[in-house]
Amino acid sequence: MRRHELTDEQWEVLKDLLPAIPTRGRPRRELREVLNAIFWLLRTGAPWRDLPERYGPWQSTYHWFNRWRGDGTWDRMLEALQIRLDREGRIDWDLWCIDGTTIRASRAAAGAGKKGAPKNPQTTLWAAHEADSARNCTWLLTAEACRSPSKQRRARDTNRRNSKR
């Protein structure tokens, strides 16, 4: 048993939630091996191509991950596990959340623009309001206090050009 792999007890819980392997065609990899590969990738945060060889080709793992995402297998697994935990009294629905501390965001996600890209503060303000940012968000308070002068500036520039003619 390796560090990121399923225990026998965990596999017993999950094996019935996975779709059946087709009996025709070429022999498929064991689904436990596929799950171990996917969980290794998710837990380490490594790129697909860095999957250790003991799990087989990364393309096969990606294929199964993508297929299960498309056909709703992951959603059914999550739902079944949530129902089981709820039945056992081990889940608190008031505190149900996903830990996002390891999710990396680009500079643009924090409000900074890309290098050399034109700035569009109206879009940024619109996105902040659509995301329903809380009032205690410092960036949103600053953005609301400093409304975009771009419309006023454009109107002034147009009037100056017209008055010079």
N, C-alpha and C positions, 0 to 999 in steps of 0.2 A: 504494500500500500504506500503510495507516494503522497506527498504533501497536499497536492491540489486535487486528488482523485476521490471519487465517491466511495464511501464505506459500503459494506454489504447491506447494512440496515437502510442506508439512504437509497441504494439501488433497488431494494425490494419495494420501497415506496414509489419510486419513479418509473419503474419498468412497465407497469400497466397503464401509465399515462401517455406513453409514446405510441405513435402509429405503428401498425404491423409492417414488418419488412416484406416486400413482395417476394414470392417464392420462385418466380421465373427470372431468367436473366442471370447475370454474373453474380457470384456470391458477394454479399455485402459485408461491410465491416460490422462488428458487434456494436450495437447502439450504446452500450456502456462505455466502450472505447471512444465513441464519438462524443458522448456527453463529457467524459473526462477531458477530452481535447478542448471542447468549448469552454468548460469551466476553468481550465488552465489559462486560456486566453483572457477570459473575463477577469479572473483574479489577479493576473500579472499585468494586464494592460498592454501586453506585447502585440505587435502587428501580426496579421495572419501568417505572413511568410516566416516568422520566427518560431513557429510551432515546432517543438522538438520532434525528431524523427520517430520516436517511440509511439507517437499518436498517428502516424501515417501521413499521407500528403495533405498539406494545408488546404488544397483545393476541395478535397472531399469533405473536410470539416466545414469549410465555408458553404459548400453546397447544402449540407444538412442543416446548418444554422439558418441559412436563407430560406430553405424550403419550409422549415418549421415555423419561421417567422411569418411567411406568406400564408400558410394554411391554418394558422391560429393555434398550433400545438403549444407554443410558449404561453399563450394566454390561458389555454385550458389547464396547463400544468399549474400555473400560478393560482388560478381559481380553485382547483382541486386541493392544493396545499393550504390555501387560506381557509377553505371550508373545514379541512381536517384540523388545522390549528384552532379554529374557532370552536369546533366541537369539543376539543380537549381543554378549552379555556386558556390557551396559551397566546392569544392574540388580543391586543387592546385596540379596537377600531378608532378610538379617539387619538391614539398616538401613531397610527399607521403612516409611515413616511418612507421616502427613499433617500439614502445618504448620497449627496452629491458633492462631497468634499473632494473627490478625485477627478471631477469633470473639468477639463481645461477649456477655457473660452479664449477666443481671439481678442485682440485689443479692440476691435470694432464692437464686440459684444459689450464692452464696458463703456462704450460711448466715444472711443477714440476712432478717428477715421483712418483709412488706409493711406499710405504714403502717396502723395501726388493726386489723390482722388479729390474731386470737388466736394466741398462741405455743404451739407443740406440740413440745417438745423430744424427746419419744419418737419422733415421726415423723422428726425431723432425725437423731437417732442411728441409726434404722433405715436411713434413706437412705444415711448415711455408711458403715455396715457393708455394705449391699448393693452399694455402688459399690466395695467392697473397697479403700478408701483405704489407702495405705501407712502404716506405723507412723511414718514421719518427718513425716507431715502434722501440723503444729502444732495445727490446729483439732481434729482427731480426738483427739489426746492430751489436749487440754483438755476435750473433751466426755466422754471416758472417765473422766478423773480427777474430773469434777464430774457425777456421775450426777444425773439429774433428781429433784428432791425432790417433784415434784408428787403422787405416790401417797402418800408419807408425810404431806405437808401435808393432803391430802384426808382421810386416815384420822384425823389429829389433830383437824381441824375438825369432822368428823362426831362424834367422841367428845365434844368439848366441847359441841356442841349437844345431844347426848343427855343429858349429865350436868346441864345446866341445867334440864331439865324435871322 
